[in-house]
Amino acid sequence: MKKRIFYDGIKYRLRNSRKILKFIEKVIGEYRKPNGNLSFIFMSDNELIKINREFLKHNVFTDVIAFNYESGDLLDGEIYLSIEAIKRNAYNYKVSLNDEVLRVMIHGTLHICGFKDSTKEEKEKMREMEDKWLMELED
């Protein structure tokens, strides 16, 4: 039942990490998933594209990749995040880096909870859920 954050060769560090991990547990609990182990690994674009190529056979940069290792009733997984891609997103969408980091962490968590974003409808639903959770975290 551990939620952890790791940093792989980058200078960025998440502020209020304990509060955020507690909030992530709430997100998981909302979708009735028993908590297992969940790791967030922040890394560079180059490291994340290596994972994308090796495991997903995609040769594109992305901001997040989630691996669900759910076993039985426990939700287990790893969420890899590119801080460089997240910084670009924050700049392009004119939001703070902190808000974009939280959005991407929530996005990865929703994937671990079983939500997809392959179709237009799924993407819209995912964005609605992200917005809902971001608003709740700000309250």
C-alpha atoms as a printed R data frame, in Angstrom:
    type eleno elety resid chain resno       x      y       z
1   ATOM     1    CA   MET     A     1   0.000  0.000   0.000
2   ATOM     2    CA   LYS     A     2   2.815  2.378  -0.798
3   ATOM     3    CA   LYS     A     3   2.760  5.345  -3.125
4   ATOM     4    CA   ARG     A     4   6.227  6.562  -3.989
5   ATOM     5    CA   ILE     A     5   7.922  9.158  -6.142
6   ATOM     6    CA   PHE     A     6  11.306  8.635  -7.779
7   ATOM     7    CA   TYR     A     7  13.505 10.963  -9.795
8   ATOM     8    CA   ASP     A     8  15.683  9.458 -12.509
9   ATOM     9    CA   GLY     A     9  18.575 11.783 -13.331
10  ATOM    10    CA   ILE     A    10  16.625 15.057 -13.247
11  ATOM    11    CA   LYS     A    11  16.794 18.116 -11.008
12  ATOM    12    CA   TYR     A    12  13.028 18.629 -10.663
13  ATOM    13    CA   ARG     A    13  11.419 17.814  -7.301
14  ATOM    14    CA   LEU     A    14   7.707 17.807  -6.594
15  ATOM    15    CA   ARG     A    15   6.523 20.125  -3.820
16  ATOM    16    CA   ASN     A    16   3.970 18.840  -1.285
17  ATOM    17    CA   SER     A    17   4.560 15.258  -2.397
18  ATOM    18    CA   ARG     A    18   2.971 13.678   0.696
19  ATOM    19    CA   LYS     A    19  -0.220 15.674   0.232
20  ATOM    20    CA   ILE     A    20  -0.317 14.796  -3.464
21  ATOM    21    CA   LEU     A    21   0.227 11.084  -2.849
22  ATOM    22    CA   LYS     A    22  -2.557 11.130  -0.254
23  ATOM    23    CA   PHE     A    23  -4.779 12.774  -2.866
24  ATOM    24    CA   ILE     A    24  -3.822 10.101  -5.441
25  ATOM    25    CA   GLU     A    25  -5.059  7.483  -2.946
26  ATOM    26    CA   LYS     A    26  -8.388  9.324  -2.892
27  ATOM    27    CA   VAL     A    27  -8.581  9.239  -6.697
28  ATOM    28    CA   ILE     A    28  -7.917  5.504  -6.702
29  ATOM    29    CA   GLY     A    29 -10.461  4.942  -3.920
30  ATOM    30    CA   GLU     A    30 -13.143  6.809  -5.876
31  ATOM    31    CA   TYR     A    31 -13.030  4.107  -8.531
32  ATOM    32    CA   ARG     A    32 -13.181  1.338  -5.924
33  ATOM    33    CA   LYS     A    33  -9.696  0.045  -6.574
34  ATOM    34    CA   PRO     A    34  -7.960 -1.429  -3.542
35  ATOM    35    CA   ASN     A    35  -4.653  0.345  -3.086
36  ATOM    36    CA   GLY     A    36  -1.480 -1.552  -3.780
37  ATOM    37    CA   ASN     A    37   1.895 -0.152  -4.719
38  ATOM    38    CA   LEU     A    38   2.099  2.754  -7.118
39  ATOM    39    CA   SER     A    39   5.305  4.463  -8.209
40  ATOM    40    CA   PHE     A    40   5.680  7.749 -10.054
41  ATOM    41    CA   ILE     A    41   9.024  8.027 -11.834
42  ATOM    42    CA   PHE     A    42  10.017 11.456 -13.157
43  ATOM    43    CA   MET     A    43  12.603 11.382 -15.942
44  ATOM    44    CA   SER     A    44  13.808 13.062 -19.115
45  ATOM    45    CA   ASP     A    45  12.286 12.872 -22.604
46  ATOM    46    CA   ASN     A    46  15.162 10.659 -23.757
47  ATOM    47    CA   GLU     A    47  14.625  8.130 -20.994
48  ATOM    48    CA   LEU     A    48  10.859  8.017 -21.490
49  ATOM    49    CA   ILE     A    49  11.113  7.522 -25.254
50  ATOM    50    CA   LYS     A    50  13.385  4.524 -24.598
51  ATOM    51    CA   ILE     A    51  10.607  2.983 -22.501
52  ATOM    52    CA   ASN     A    52   8.029  3.895 -25.139
53  ATOM    53    CA   ARG     A    53  10.086  2.195 -27.874
54  ATOM    54    CA   GLU     A    54  11.007 -0.889 -25.875
55  ATOM    55    CA   PHE     A    55   7.700 -1.722 -24.225
56  ATOM    56    CA   LEU     A    56   5.028 -0.089 -26.383
57  ATOM    57    CA   LYS     A    57   6.850 -0.074 -29.742
58  ATOM    58    CA   HIS     A    58   6.010  3.635 -30.183
59  ATOM    59    CA   ASN     A    59   8.706  5.959 -31.481
60  ATOM    60    CA   VAL     A    60   7.177  9.192 -30.192
61  ATOM    61    CA   PHE     A    61   7.770 11.502 -27.281
62  ATOM    62    CA   THR     A    62   5.035 11.560 -24.658
63  ATOM    63    CA   ASP     A    63   4.481 13.068 -21.242
64  ATOM    64    CA   VAL     A    64   3.312  9.934 -19.430
65  ATOM    65    CA   ILE     A    65   3.309  6.148 -19.730
66  ATOM    66    CA   ALA     A    66   1.428  3.996 -17.217
67  ATOM    67    CA   PHE     A    67   1.983  0.296 -16.597
68  ATOM    68    CA   ASN     A    68  -0.752 -1.516 -14.700
69  ATOM    69    CA   TYR     A    69   0.479 -4.550 -12.774
70  ATOM    70    CA   GLU     A    70  -2.854 -5.205 -11.089
71  ATOM    71    CA   SER     A    71  -2.876 -8.586  -9.401
72  ATOM    72    CA   GLY     A    72  -6.045 -9.993  -7.973
73  ATOM    73    CA   ASP     A    73  -7.784 -7.250  -6.051
74  ATOM    74    CA   LEU     A    74  -4.761 -4.990  -5.610
75  ATOM    75    CA   LEU     A    75  -3.980 -2.093  -7.866
76  ATOM    76    CA   ASP     A    76  -0.250 -1.996  -8.605
77  ATOM    77    CA   GLY     A    77   1.545  0.052 -11.194
78  ATOM    78    CA   GLU     A    78   4.260  2.377 -12.365
79  ATOM    79    CA   ILE     A    79   3.739  5.768 -13.958
80  ATOM    80    CA   TYR     A    80   6.645  7.256 -15.900
81  ATOM    81    CA   LEU     A    81   6.569 11.007 -16.495
82  ATOM    82    CA   SER     A    82   8.770 13.204 -18.679
83  ATOM    83    CA   ILE     A    83   9.335 16.467 -16.841
84  ATOM    84    CA   GLU     A    84  10.570 18.039 -20.093
85  ATOM    85    CA   ALA     A    85   7.336 17.195 -21.920
86  ATOM    86    CA   ILE     A    86   5.295 18.402 -18.948
87  ATOM    87    CA   LYS     A    87   7.194 21.718 -18.966
88  ATOM    88    CA   ARG     A    88   6.439 22.123 -22.685
89  ATOM    89    CA   ASN     A    89   2.774 21.354 -22.061
90  ATOM    90    CA   ALA     A    90   2.592 23.902 -19.246
91  ATOM    91    CA   TYR     A    91   4.086 26.549 -21.516
92  ATOM    92    CA   ASN     A    92   1.855 25.661 -24.494
93  ATOM    93    CA   TYR     A    93  -1.348 25.511 -22.428
94  ATOM    94    CA   LYS     A    94  -0.378 28.573 -20.375
95  ATOM    95    CA   VAL     A    95  -0.730 26.826 -17.013
96  ATOM    96    CA   SER     A    96   1.683 26.541 -14.116
97  ATOM    97    CA   LEU     A    97   4.207 23.718 -14.085
98  ATOM    98    CA   ASN     A    98   2.720 22.496 -10.812
99  ATOM    99    CA   ASP     A    99  -0.798 22.290 -12.291
100 ATOM   100    CA   GLU     A   100   0.439 20.421 -15.347
101 ATOM   101    CA   VAL     A   101   2.453 17.971 -13.236
102 ATOM   102    CA   LEU     A   102  -0.666 17.267 -11.169
103 ATOM   103    CA   ARG     A   103  -2.791 16.820 -14.304
104 ATOM   104    CA   VAL     A   104  -0.341 14.310 -15.759
105 ATOM   105    CA   MET     A   105  -0.075 12.426 -12.462
106 ATOM   106    CA   ILE     A   106  -3.866 12.213 -12.310
107 ATOM   107    CA   HIS     A   107  -3.970 11.165 -15.975
108 ATOM   108    CA   GLY     A   108  -1.539  8.309 -15.323
109 ATOM   109    CA   THR     A   109  -3.465  7.273 -12.221
110 ATOM   110    CA   LEU     A   110  -6.706  7.146 -14.220
111 ATOM   111    CA   HIS     A   111  -4.974  4.837 -16.705
112 ATOM   112    CA   ILE     A   112  -3.915  2.600 -13.805
113 ATOM   113    CA   CYS     A   113  -7.565  2.587 -12.685
114 ATOM   114    CA   GLY     A   114  -8.536  1.211 -16.094
115 ATOM   115    CA   PHE     A   115  -9.544  4.295 -18.054
116 ATOM   116    CA   LYS     A   116  -8.478  4.602 -21.687
117 ATOM   117    CA   ASP     A   117  -8.029  7.558 -24.005
118 ATOM   118    CA   SER     A   118  -7.813  5.947 -27.429
119 ATOM   119    CA   THR     A   119 -10.984  7.422 -28.913
120 ATOM   120    CA   LYS     A   120 -12.248 10.991 -29.041
121 ATOM   121    CA   GLU     A   121 -14.988 10.149 -26.531
122 ATOM   122    CA   GLU     A   122 -12.525  8.480 -24.151
123 ATOM   123    CA   LYS     A   123 -10.185 11.489 -24.388
124 ATOM   124    CA   GLU     A   124 -13.047 13.861 -23.573
125 ATOM   125    CA   LYS     A   125 -14.092 11.728 -20.590
126 ATOM   126    CA   MET     A   126 -10.490 11.540 -19.363
127 ATOM   127    CA   ARG     A   127 -10.136 15.340 -19.600
128 ATOM   128    CA   GLU     A   128 -13.382 15.809 -17.644
129 ATOM   129    CA   MET     A   129 -12.113 13.506 -14.893
130 ATOM   130    CA   GLU     A   130  -8.751 15.293 -14.790
131 ATOM   131    CA   ASP     A   131 -10.500 18.665 -14.479
132 ATOM   132    CA   LYS     A   132 -12.778 17.358 -11.733
133 ATOM   133    CA   TRP     A   133  -9.855 16.066  -9.682
134 ATOM   134    CA   LEU     A   134  -7.749 19.182 -10.204
135 ATOM   135    CA   MET     A   135 -10.613 21.349  -8.979
136 ATOM   136    CA   GLU     A   136 -11.061 19.118  -5.943
137 ATOM   137    CA   LEU     A   137  -7.378 19.257  -5.099
138 ATOM   138    CA   GLU     A   138  -7.420 23.061  -5.255
139 ATOM   139    CA   ASP     A   139 -10.324 23.257  -2.765
